Amino acid sequence: MFKDKWNVFRELLSFLWKEKAFWLIPLVVVLVGLGVLLFLAQGSALAPFIYTLF
């Protein structure tokens, strides 16, 4: 299952590279970063403070 998620990410990057849609790469990086931040903060004491930002 984890490998499937990497395949989706790899396909997205290859699509962006083929279509010369370089302007979307920063958007994808920011969205992935926010997702990782929310995932890591879910079980910590920082969760209430991070959720107030959104």
mmCIF file as Biopython writes it, N, C-alpha, C and O atoms, coordinates in Angstrom:
data_model
#
loop_
_atom_site.group_PDB
_atom_site.id
_atom_site.type_symbol
_atom_site.label_atom_id
_atom_site.label_alt_id
_atom_site.label_comp_id
_atom_site.label_asym_id
_atom_site.label_entity_id
_atom_site.label_seq_id
_atom_site.pdbx_PDB_ins_code
_atom_site.Cartn_x
_atom_site.Cartn_y
_atom_site.Cartn_z
_atom_site.occupancy
_atom_site.B_iso_or_equiv
_atom_site.auth_seq_id
_atom_site.auth_asym_id
_atom_site.pdbx_PDB_model_num
ATOM 1   N N  . MET A ? 1  ? 0.824  -1.190 0.000   1.0 0.0 1  A 1 
ATOM 2   C CA . MET A ? 1  ? 0.000  0.000  0.000   1.0 0.0 1  A 1 
ATOM 3   C C  . MET A ? 1  ? 0.872  1.261  0.000   1.0 0.0 1  A 1 
ATOM 4   O O  . MET A ? 1  ? 0.574  2.228  -0.700  1.0 0.0 1  A 1 
ATOM 5   N N  . PHE A ? 2  ? 1.953  1.241  0.792   1.0 0.0 2  A 1 
ATOM 6   C CA . PHE A ? 2  ? 2.837  2.404  0.843   1.0 0.0 2  A 1 
ATOM 7   C C  . PHE A ? 2  ? 3.527  2.617  -0.488  1.0 0.0 2  A 1 
ATOM 8   O O  . PHE A ? 2  ? 3.774  3.749  -0.902  1.0 0.0 2  A 1 
ATOM 9   N N  . LYS A ? 3  ? 3.839  1.507  -1.158  1.0 0.0 3  A 1 
ATOM 10  C CA . LYS A ? 3  ? 4.502  1.608  -2.458  1.0 0.0 3  A 1 
ATOM 11  C C  . LYS A ? 3  ? 3.563  2.222  -3.495  1.0 0.0 3  A 1 
ATOM 12  O O  . LYS A ? 3  ? 4.012  2.950  -4.381  1.0 0.0 3  A 1 
ATOM 13  N N  . ASP A ? 4  ? 2.275  1.938  -3.396  1.0 0.0 4  A 1 
ATOM 14  C CA . ASP A ? 4  ? 1.296  2.511  -4.320  1.0 0.0 4  A 1 
ATOM 15  C C  . ASP A ? 4  ? 1.247  4.034  -4.203  1.0 0.0 4  A 1 
ATOM 16  O O  . ASP A ? 4  ? 1.087  4.734  -5.204  1.0 0.0 4  A 1 
ATOM 17  N N  . LYS A ? 5  ? 1.382  4.537  -2.993  1.0 0.0 5  A 1 
ATOM 18  C CA . LYS A ? 5  ? 1.357  5.990  -2.805  1.0 0.0 5  A 1 
ATOM 19  C C  . LYS A ? 5  ? 2.568  6.635  -3.451  1.0 0.0 5  A 1 
ATOM 20  O O  . LYS A ? 5  ? 2.465  7.722  -4.020  1.0 0.0 5  A 1 
ATOM 21  N N  . TRP A ? 6  ? 3.714  5.975  -3.366  1.0 0.0 6  A 1 
ATOM 22  C CA . TRP A ? 6  ? 4.909  6.519  -4.029  1.0 0.0 6  A 1 
ATOM 23  C C  . TRP A ? 6  ? 4.746  6.486  -5.534  1.0 0.0 6  A 1 
ATOM 24  O O  . TRP A ? 6  ? 5.237  7.377  -6.227  1.0 0.0 6  A 1 
ATOM 25  N N  . ASN A ? 7  ? 4.059  5.465  -6.058  1.0 0.0 7  A 1 
ATOM 26  C CA . ASN A ? 7  ? 3.825  5.401  -7.501  1.0 0.0 7  A 1 
ATOM 27  C C  . ASN A ? 7  ? 2.954  6.564  -7.968  1.0 0.0 7  A 1 
ATOM 28  O O  . ASN A ? 7  ? 3.190  7.130  -9.035  1.0 0.0 7  A 1 
ATOM 29  N N  . VAL A ? 8  ? 1.964  6.915  -7.183  1.0 0.0 8  A 1 
ATOM 30  C CA . VAL A ? 8  ? 1.100  8.046  -7.533  1.0 0.0 8  A 1 
ATOM 31  C C  . VAL A ? 8  ? 1.913  9.336  -7.537  1.0 0.0 8  A 1 
ATOM 32  O O  . VAL A ? 8  ? 1.773  10.155 -8.446  1.0 0.0 8  A 1 
ATOM 33  N N  . PHE A ? 9  ? 2.752  9.519  -6.537  1.0 0.0 9  A 1 
ATOM 34  C CA . PHE A ? 9  ? 3.588  10.717 -6.466  1.0 0.0 9  A 1 
ATOM 35  C C  . PHE A ? 9  ? 4.571  10.764 -7.638  1.0 0.0 9  A 1 
ATOM 36  O O  . PHE A ? 9  ? 4.794  11.823 -8.224  1.0 0.0 9  A 1 
ATOM 37  N N  . ARG A ? 10 ? 5.150  9.621  -7.973  1.0 0.0 10 A 1 
ATOM 38  C CA . ARG A ? 10 ? 6.087  9.550  -9.100  1.0 0.0 10 A 1 
ATOM 39  C C  . ARG A ? 10 ? 5.374  9.844  -10.419 1.0 0.0 10 A 1 
ATOM 40  O O  . ARG A ? 10 ? 5.920  10.537 -11.277 1.0 0.0 10 A 1 
ATOM 41  N N  . GLU A ? 11 ? 4.164  9.325  -10.583 1.0 0.0 11 A 1 
ATOM 42  C CA . GLU A ? 11 ? 3.386  9.606  -11.796 1.0 0.0 11 A 1 
ATOM 43  C C  . GLU A ? 11 ? 3.044  11.087 -11.905 1.0 0.0 11 A 1 
ATOM 44  O O  . GLU A ? 11 ? 3.100  11.663 -12.992 1.0 0.0 11 A 1 
ATOM 45  N N  . LEU A ? 12 ? 2.693  11.697 -10.787 1.0 0.0 12 A 1 
ATOM 46  C CA . LEU A ? 12 ? 2.380  13.124 -10.793 1.0 0.0 12 A 1 
ATOM 47  C C  . LEU A ? 12 ? 3.592  13.945 -11.212 1.0 0.0 12 A 1 
ATOM 48  O O  . LEU A ? 12 ? 3.473  14.857 -12.031 1.0 0.0 12 A 1 
ATOM 49  N N  . LEU A ? 13 ? 4.753  13.629 -10.658 1.0 0.0 13 A 1 
ATOM 50  C CA . LEU A ? 13 ? 5.960  14.366 -11.025 1.0 0.0 13 A 1 
ATOM 51  C C  . LEU A ? 13 ? 6.337  14.147 -12.482 1.0 0.0 13 A 1 
ATOM 52  O O  . LEU A ? 13 ? 6.767  15.084 -13.155 1.0 0.0 13 A 1 
ATOM 53  N N  . SER A ? 14 ? 6.185  12.925 -12.979 1.0 0.0 14 A 1 
ATOM 54  C CA . SER A ? 14 ? 6.512  12.680 -14.390 1.0 0.0 14 A 1 
ATOM 55  C C  . SER A ? 14 ? 5.528  13.406 -15.306 1.0 0.0 14 A 1 
ATOM 56  O O  . SER A ? 14 ? 5.915  13.890 -16.369 1.0 0.0 14 A 1 
ATOM 57  N N  . PHE A ? 15 ? 4.265  13.483 -14.905 1.0 0.0 15 A 1 
ATOM 58  C CA . PHE A ? 15 ? 3.288  14.238 -15.695 1.0 0.0 15 A 1 
ATOM 59  C C  . PHE A ? 15 ? 3.655  15.717 -15.744 1.0 0.0 15 A 1 
ATOM 60  O O  . PHE A ? 15 ? 3.628  16.338 -16.806 1.0 0.0 15 A 1 
ATOM 61  N N  . LEU A ? 16 ? 4.001  16.278 -14.578 1.0 0.0 16 A 1 
ATOM 62  C CA . LEU A ? 16 ? 4.378  17.690 -14.535 1.0 0.0 16 A 1 
ATOM 63  C C  . LEU A ? 16 ? 5.618  17.947 -15.382 1.0 0.0 16 A 1 
ATOM 64  O O  . LEU A ? 16 ? 5.726  18.993 -16.023 1.0 0.0 16 A 1 
ATOM 65  N N  . TRP A ? 17 ? 6.550  17.005 -15.388 1.0 0.0 17 A 1 
ATOM 66  C CA . TRP A ? 17 ? 7.780  17.175 -16.161 1.0 0.0 17 A 1 
ATOM 67  C C  . TRP A ? 17 ? 7.499  17.085 -17.661 1.0 0.0 17 A 1 
ATOM 68  O O  . TRP A ? 17 ? 8.044  17.865 -18.442 1.0 0.0 17 A 1 
ATOM 69  N N  . LYS A ? 18 ? 6.650  16.137 -18.066 1.0 0.0 18 A 1 
ATOM 70  C CA . LYS A ? 18 ? 6.336  15.974 -19.493 1.0 0.0 18 A 1 
ATOM 71  C C  . LYS A ? 18 ? 5.562  17.165 -20.038 1.0 0.0 18 A 1 
ATOM 72  O O  . LYS A ? 18 ? 5.826  17.627 -21.148 1.0 0.0 18 A 1 
ATOM 73  N N  . GLU A ? 19 ? 4.619  17.655 -19.267 1.0 0.0 19 A 1 
ATOM 74  C CA . GLU A ? 19 ? 3.756  18.746 -19.724 1.0 0.0 19 A 1 
ATOM 75  C C  . GLU A ? 19 ? 4.379  20.122 -19.518 1.0 0.0 19 A 1 
ATOM 76  O O  . GLU A ? 19 ? 3.756  21.139 -19.823 1.0 0.0 19 A 1 
ATOM 77  N N  . LYS A ? 20 ? 5.587  20.157 -19.008 1.0 0.0 20 A 1 
ATOM 78  C CA . LYS A ? 20 ? 6.305  21.416 -18.750 1.0 0.0 20 A 1 
ATOM 79  C C  . LYS A ? 20 ? 5.507  22.333 -17.822 1.0 0.0 20 A 1 
ATOM 80  O O  . LYS A ? 20 ? 5.502  23.554 -17.985 1.0 0.0 20 A 1 
ATOM 81  N N  . ALA A ? 21 ? 4.845  21.730 -16.862 1.0 0.0 21 A 1 
ATOM 82  C CA . ALA A ? 21 ? 4.046  22.490 -15.893 1.0 0.0 21 A 1 
ATOM 83  C C  . ALA A ? 21 ? 4.878  22.729 -14.633 1.0 0.0 21 A 1 
ATOM 84  O O  . ALA A ? 21 ? 4.501  22.316 -13.537 1.0 0.0 21 A 1 
ATOM 85  N N  . PHE A ? 22 ? 6.009  23.400 -14.811 1.0 0.0 22 A 1 
ATOM 86  C CA . PHE A ? 22 ? 6.919  23.628 -13.698 1.0 0.0 22 A 1 
ATOM 87  C C  . PHE A ? 22 ? 6.325  24.557 -12.643 1.0 0.0 22 A 1 
ATOM 88  O O  . PHE A ? 22 ? 6.754  24.536 -11.489 1.0 0.0 22 A 1 
ATOM 89  N N  . TRP A ? 23 ? 5.356  25.361 -13.021 1.0 0.0 23 A 1 
ATOM 90  C CA . TRP A ? 23 ? 4.745  26.278 -12.071 1.0 0.0 23 A 1 
ATOM 91  C C  . TRP A ? 23 ? 3.908  25.542 -11.024 1.0 0.0 23 A 1 
ATOM 92  O O  . TRP A ? 23 ? 3.599  26.114 -9.979  1.0 0.0 23 A 1 
ATOM 93  N N  . LEU A ? 24 ? 3.536  24.287 -11.283 1.0 0.0 24 A 1 
ATOM 94  C CA . LEU A ? 24 ? 2.757  23.520 -10.310 1.0 0.0 24 A 1 
ATOM 95  C C  . LEU A ? 24 ? 3.629  22.833 -9.262  1.0 0.0 24 A 1 
ATOM 96  O O  . LEU A ? 24 ? 3.128  22.416 -8.218  1.0 0.0 24 A 1 
ATOM 97  N N  . ILE A ? 25 ? 4.928  22.711 -9.532  1.0 0.0 25 A 1 
ATOM 98  C CA . ILE A ? 25 ? 5.803  21.990 -8.609  1.0 0.0 25 A 1 
ATOM 99  C C  . ILE A ? 25 ? 5.850  22.662 -7.231  1.0 0.0 25 A 1 
ATOM 100 O O  . ILE A ? 25 ? 5.757  21.951 -6.231  1.0 0.0 25 A 1 
ATOM 101 N N  . PRO A ? 26 ? 5.989  23.994 -7.120  1.0 0.0 26 A 1 
ATOM 102 C CA . PRO A ? 26 ? 5.955  24.596 -5.771  1.0 0.0 26 A 1 
ATOM 103 C C  . PRO A ? 26 ? 4.633  24.354 -5.044  1.0 0.0 26 A 1 
ATOM 104 O O  . PRO A ? 26 ? 4.621  24.174 -3.827  1.0 0.0 26 A 1 
ATOM 105 N N  . LEU A ? 27 ? 3.537  24.350 -5.770  1.0 0.0 27 A 1 
ATOM 106 C CA . LEU A ? 27 ? 2.237  24.080 -5.156  1.0 0.0 27 A 1 
ATOM 107 C C  . LEU A ? 27 ? 2.191  22.665 -4.585  1.0 0.0 27 A 1 
ATOM 108 O O  . LEU A ? 27 ? 1.715  22.460 -3.468  1.0 0.0 27 A 1 
ATOM 109 N N  . VAL A ? 28 ? 2.675  21.705 -5.335  1.0 0.0 28 A 1 
ATOM 110 C CA . VAL A ? 28 ? 2.695  20.314 -4.873  1.0 0.0 28 A 1 
ATOM 111 C C  . VAL A ? 28 ? 3.601  20.180 -3.653  1.0 0.0 28 A 1 
ATOM 112 O O  . VAL A ? 28 ? 3.250  19.490 -2.695  1.0 0.0 28 A 1 
ATOM 113 N N  . VAL A ? 29 ? 4.756  20.830 -3.678  1.0 0.0 29 A 1 
ATOM 114 C CA . VAL A ? 29 ? 5.689  20.752 -2.550  1.0 0.0 29 A 1 
ATOM 115 C C  . VAL A ? 29 ? 5.065  21.351 -1.291  1.0 0.0 29 A 1 
ATOM 116 O O  . VAL A ? 29 ? 5.209  20.786 -0.207  1.0 0.0 29 A 1 
ATOM 117 N N  . VAL A ? 30 ? 4.383  22.474 -1.418  1.0 0.0 30 A 1 
ATOM 118 C CA . VAL A ? 30 ? 3.744  23.108 -0.258  1.0 0.0 30 A 1 
ATOM 119 C C  . VAL A ? 30 ? 2.629  22.222 0.288   1.0 0.0 30 A 1 
ATOM 120 O O  . VAL A ? 30 ? 2.509  22.064 1.503   1.0 0.0 30 A 1 
ATOM 121 N N  . LEU A ? 31 ? 1.820  21.648 -0.582  1.0 0.0 31 A 1 
ATOM 122 C CA . LEU A ? 31 ? 0.726  20.790 -0.117  1.0 0.0 31 A 1 
ATOM 123 C C  . LEU A ? 31 ? 1.247  19.532 0.569   1.0 0.0 31 A 1 
ATOM 124 O O  . LEU A ? 31 ? 0.699  19.104 1.586   1.0 0.0 31 A 1 
ATOM 125 N N  . VAL A ? 32 ? 2.297  18.942 0.019   1.0 0.0 32 A 1 
ATOM 126 C CA . VAL A ? 32 ? 2.889  17.759 0.652   1.0 0.0 32 A 1 
ATOM 127 C C  . VAL A ? 32 ? 3.495  18.149 1.999   1.0 0.0 32 A 1 
ATOM 128 O O  . VAL A ? 32 ? 3.367  17.407 2.973   1.0 0.0 32 A 1 
ATOM 129 N N  . GLY A ? 33 ? 4.148  19.296 2.059   1.0 0.0 33 A 1 
ATOM 130 C CA . GLY A ? 33 ? 4.727  19.759 3.324   1.0 0.0 33 A 1 
ATOM 131 C C  . GLY A ? 33 ? 3.672  19.988 4.390   1.0 0.0 33 A 1 
ATOM 132 O O  . GLY A ? 33 ? 3.869  19.614 5.547   1.0 0.0 33 A 1 
ATOM 133 N N  . LEU A ? 34 ? 2.556  20.598 4.016   1.0 0.0 34 A 1 
ATOM 134 C CA . LEU A ? 34 ? 1.467  20.801 4.977   1.0 0.0 34 A 1 
ATOM 135 C C  . LEU A ? 34 ? 0.876  19.470 5.441   1.0 0.0 34 A 1 
ATOM 136 O O  . LEU A ? 34 ? 0.535  19.308 6.613   1.0 0.0 34 A 1 
ATOM 137 N N  . GLY A ? 35 ? 0.760  18.535 4.524   1.0 0.0 35 A 1 
ATOM 138 C CA . GLY A ? 35 ? 0.259  17.216 4.896   1.0 0.0 35 A 1 
ATOM 139 C C  . GLY A ? 35 ? 1.173  16.515 5.879   1.0 0.0 35 A 1 
ATOM 140 O O  . GLY A ? 35 ? 0.707  15.902 6.839   1.0 0.0 35 A 1 
ATOM 141 N N  . VAL A ? 36 ? 2.475  16.602 5.644   1.0 0.0 36 A 1 
ATOM 142 C CA . VAL A ? 36 ? 3.444  15.992 6.562   1.0 0.0 36 A 1 
ATOM 143 C C  . VAL A ? 36 ? 3.399  16.691 7.916   1.0 0.0 36 A 1 
ATOM 144 O O  . VAL A ? 36 ? 3.458  16.034 8.955   1.0 0.0 36 A 1 
ATOM 145 N N  . LEU A ? 37 ? 3.297  18.014 7.910   1.0 0.0 37 A 1 
ATOM 146 C CA . LEU A ? 37 ? 3.221  18.765 9.164   1.0 0.0 37 A 1 
ATOM 147 C C  . LEU A ? 37 ? 1.994  18.354 9.977   1.0 0.0 37 A 1 
ATOM 148 O O  . LEU A ? 37 ? 2.094  18.131 11.183  1.0 0.0 37 A 1 
ATOM 149 N N  . LEU A ? 38 ? 0.860  18.254 9.329   1.0 0.0 38 A 1 
ATOM 150 C CA . LEU A ? 38 ? -0.357 17.844 10.042  1.0 0.0 38 A 1 
ATOM 151 C C  . LEU A ? 38 ? -0.263 16.405 10.532  1.0 0.0 38 A 1 
ATOM 152 O O  . LEU A ? 38 ? -0.743 16.083 11.619  1.0 0.0 38 A 1 
ATOM 153 N N  . PHE A ? 39 ? 0.348  15.549 9.741   1.0 0.0 39 A 1 
ATOM 154 C CA . PHE A ? 39 ? 0.491  14.146 10.142  1.0 0.0 39 A 1 
ATOM 155 C C  . PHE A ? 39 ? 1.393  14.020 11.365  1.0 0.0 39 A 1 
ATOM 156 O O  . PHE A ? 39 ? 1.081  13.275 12.294  1.0 0.0 39 A 1 
ATOM 157 N N  . LEU A ? 40 ? 2.503  14.743 11.367  1.0 0.0 40 A 1 
ATOM 158 C CA . LEU A ? 40 ? 3.435  14.652 12.486  1.0 0.0 40 A 1 
ATOM 159 C C  . LEU A ? 40 ? 2.900  15.324 13.746  1.0 0.0 40 A 1 
ATOM 160 O O  . LEU A ? 40 ? 3.217  14.895 14.855  1.0 0.0 40 A 1 
ATOM 161 N N  . ALA A ? 41 ? 2.106  16.357 13.590  1.0 0.0 41 A 1 
ATOM 162 C CA . ALA A ? 41 ? 1.601  17.094 14.744  1.0 0.0 41 A 1 
ATOM 163 C C  . ALA A ? 41 ? 0.348  16.467 15.342  1.0 0.0 41 A 1 
ATOM 164 O O  . ALA A ? 41 ? -0.127 16.913 16.386  1.0 0.0 41 A 1 
ATOM 165 N N  . GLN A ? 42 ? -0.180 15.463 14.707  1.0 0.0 42 A 1 
ATOM 166 C CA . GLN A ? 42 ? -1.433 14.871 15.159  1.0 0.0 42 A 1 
ATOM 167 C C  . GLN A ? 42 ? -1.327 14.287 16.565  1.0 0.0 42 A 1 
ATOM 168 O O  . GLN A ? 42 ? -2.251 14.435 17.364  1.0 0.0 42 A 1 
ATOM 169 N N  . GLY A ? 43 ? -0.239 13.642 16.869  1.0 0.0 43 A 1 
ATOM 170 C CA . GLY A ? 43 ? -0.126 12.975 18.164  1.0 0.0 43 A 1 
ATOM 171 C C  . GLY A ? 43 ? 0.706  13.745 19.167  1.0 0.0 43 A 1 
ATOM 172 O O  . GLY A ? 43 ? 1.028  13.205 20.225  1.0 0.0 43 A 1 
ATOM 173 N N  . SER A ? 44 ? 1.062  14.968 18.881  1.0 0.0 44 A 1 
ATOM 174 C CA . SER A ? 44 ? 1.932  15.702 19.796  1.0 0.0 44 A 1 
ATOM 175 C C  . SER A ? 44 ? 1.140  16.743 20.579  1.0 0.0 44 A 1 
ATOM 176 O O  . SER A ? 44 ? -0.049 16.960 20.345  1.0 0.0 44 A 1 
ATOM 177 N N  . ALA A ? 45 ? 1.836  17.373 21.509  1.0 0.0 45 A 1 
ATOM 178 C CA . ALA A ? 45 ? 1.208  18.427 22.309  1.0 0.0 45 A 1 
ATOM 179 C C  . ALA A ? 45 ? 1.055  19.714 21.509  1.0 0.0 45 A 1 
ATOM 180 O O  . ALA A ? 45 ? 0.371  20.636 21.952  1.0 0.0 45 A 1 
ATOM 181 N N  . LEU A ? 46 ? 1.678  19.789 20.345  1.0 0.0 46 A 1 
ATOM 182 C CA . LEU A ? 46 ? 1.577  20.985 19.508  1.0 0.0 46 A 1 
ATOM 183 C C  . LEU A ? 46 ? 0.313  21.010 18.662  1.0 0.0 46 A 1 
ATOM 184 O O  . LEU A ? 46 ? 0.017  22.022 18.026  1.0 0.0 46 A 1 
ATOM 185 N N  . ALA A ? 47 ? -0.423 19.933 18.644  1.0 0.0 47 A 1 
ATOM 186 C CA . ALA A ? 47 ? -1.594 19.824 17.775  1.0 0.0 47 A 1 
ATOM 187 C C  . ALA A ? 47 ? -2.593 20.972 17.953  1.0 0.0 47 A 1 
ATOM 188 O O  . ALA A ? 47 ? -3.038 21.523 16.946  1.0 0.0 47 A 1 
ATOM 189 N N  . PRO A ? 48 ? -2.968 21.361 19.168  1.0 0.0 48 A 1 
ATOM 190 C CA . PRO A ? 48 ? -3.934 22.464 19.287  1.0 0.0 48 A 1 
ATOM 191 C C  . PRO A ? 48 ? -3.419 23.776 18.709  1.0 0.0 48 A 1 
ATOM 192 O O  . PRO A ? 48 ? -4.200 24.569 18.182  1.0 0.0 48 A 1 
ATOM 193 N N  . PHE A ? 49 ? -2.123 24.010 18.801  1.0 0.0 49 A 1 
ATOM 194 C CA . PHE A ? 49 ? -1.560 25.254 18.280  1.0 0.0 49 A 1 
ATOM 195 C C  . PHE A ? 49 ? -1.489 25.243 16.763  1.0 0.0 49 A 1 
ATOM 196 O O  . PHE A ? 49 ? -1.704 26.272 16.122  1.0 0.0 49 A 1 
ATOM 197 N N  . ILE A ? 50 ? -1.190 24.093 16.188  1.0 0.0 50 A 1 
ATOM 198 C CA . ILE A ? 50 ? -1.109 24.007 14.730  1.0 0.0 50 A 1 
ATOM 199 C C  . ILE A ? 50 ? -2.501 24.072 14.119  1.0 0.0 50 A 1 
ATOM 200 O O  . ILE A ? 50 ? -2.681 24.679 13.064  1.0 0.0 50 A 1 
ATOM 201 N N  . TYR A ? 51 ? -3.482 23.460 14.760  1.0 0.0 51 A 1 
ATOM 202 C CA . TYR A ? 51 ? -4.833 23.477 14.210  1.0 0.0 51 A 1 
ATOM 203 C C  . TYR A ? 51 ? -5.438 24.881 14.237  1.0 0.0 51 A 1 
ATOM 204 O O  . TYR A ? 51 ? -6.322 25.184 13.436  1.0 0.0 51 A 1 
ATOM 205 N N  . THR A ? 52 ? -4.977 25.734 15.139  1.0 0.0 52 A 1 
ATOM 206 C CA . THR A ? 52 ? -5.494 27.102 15.140  1.0 0.0 52 A 1 
ATOM 207 C C  . THR A ? 52 ? -4.984 27.892 13.943  1.0 0.0 52 A 1 
ATOM 208 O O  . THR A ? 52 ? -5.591 28.896 13.567  1.0 0.0 52 A 1 
ATOM 209 N N  . LEU A ? 53 ? -3.889 27.463 13.342  1.0 0.0 53 A 1 
ATOM 210 C CA . LEU A ? 53 ? -3.372 28.144 12.157  1.0 0.0 53 A 1 
ATOM 211 C C  . LEU A ? 53 ? -4.255 27.907 10.943  1.0 0.0 53 A 1 
ATOM 212 O O  . LEU A ? 53 ? -4.296 28.731 10.029  1.0 0.0 53 A 1 
ATOM 213 N N  . PHE A ? 54 ? -4.956 26.793 10.934  1.0 0.0 54 A 1 
ATOM 214 C CA . PHE A ? 54 ? -5.774 26.446 9.782   1.0 0.0 54 A 1 
ATOM 215 C C  . PHE A ? 54 ? -7.225 26.631 10.127  1.0 0.0 54 A 1 
ATOM 216 O O  . PHE A ? 54 ? -8.094 26.392 9.289   1.0 0.0 54 A 1 
#
